[in-house]
């Protein structure tokens, strides 16, 4: 009885949190082939006639063909050239809110006032031009707040760093506390702004809608850019002398983080804070994406359609790569990854069954992982007391995983010295 009452209370609270924002917009379905033009041209996909026409069936089949080509050659799709304009800049941090609730707008105004009065300390941000370009120059300037660990915390071990990817529509302060926590462990952190988020968000938007929307191609392109930006951050960290790396992603950030790790052996420590197998399934069933589903339904798409149309950016199709058992990989060439998955039984955005699918797929492939369950939902993860439990699960895992990684690294160094 108590369990049932708790569930009802949690579902009601979760629903309240996912419906309080009034600026979600139902935009009409767009196929968005223009966002993938470079890939279509480079693969010489025979879909030009279909794209030029207006037959919904042919357009649907053409986008399925694009996804099939992405999956077949994902190493190339998520490949890139290392940026050449890495730079650190200092500026006053800004909130970049994605909702119009009075308390949020008040916080934003207070931060701007403190900055204007010189009372808000400046922060360091890594900036560079994304290897993938979009029609929005502001989006193509990658932004990552830099949290270097104090030198005394890094002594006696390999230099370690983690890339942090917050949730969809996160403001620019989300997850900053985690980065400060990791610094106390001697782990440096880059808190990466996802495509179309905070300072990268086009001026025409109130929310970060272009990251996930009823524009099929743009949603795929946003994921591709996010993955490439993560990998580019790793390049910069290596240039600074860092040797061991991890990634932490929440919600949509966990999708981006997973695909990046599946394509980059350098990411040895992986924390997925809310996880799912298929992007289309989450969009179709999740409370926070009702407006995207509405547009897709109006265009006649089904849940299965959406799963397949976004298969190329779904973690499910890269499970073998992540585990190091894909045909193109040799086990000995793919370092073991340590992984934690955190999920919530009352999640109305990433349904519990989808997170459990992730755990099942990991077990089948022998992934080195553990799972922690939060007694809440998706949005309530950010509320007291659940945010502290979540922080403990994430922080303790990152600390212990990097500690083991450092021990392995020092052991290898000693063996090399002896030999």
Secondary structure, DSSP 8 states (H G I E B T S, - for coil): -HHHHHHHHHHHHHHHHHHS---------B--GGGGHHHHHHHT-S-HHHHHS--HHHHHHHHHHHHHHHHHTHHHHT-----S--EEEEEE-----SS--HHHHHHHHHHHHHHHTT-S-EEEEEEEE-SS--S-TTTTEEEEEEE---HHHHTTS--EEEEEE--TT--TTTTHHHHHHHHHTTEEEEEE--TTSGGGS-TT-SS-GGGSSSBHHHHHHHHHHHHHHHHHHHHHHHHTT--EEEEEEETHHHHHHHHHHHT-TTEEEEEEES--S-HHHHHHH-GGGHHHHHHHHHTT--HHHHHHHTGGG-GGGGHHHHHT-STT--GGGS---EEEEEEETT-TTTTHHHHHHHHHHHHHHT-EEEEEEESS-SGGGGSTTHHHHHHHHHHHHHHHHHHHHHHHHHHHHHHHHH-
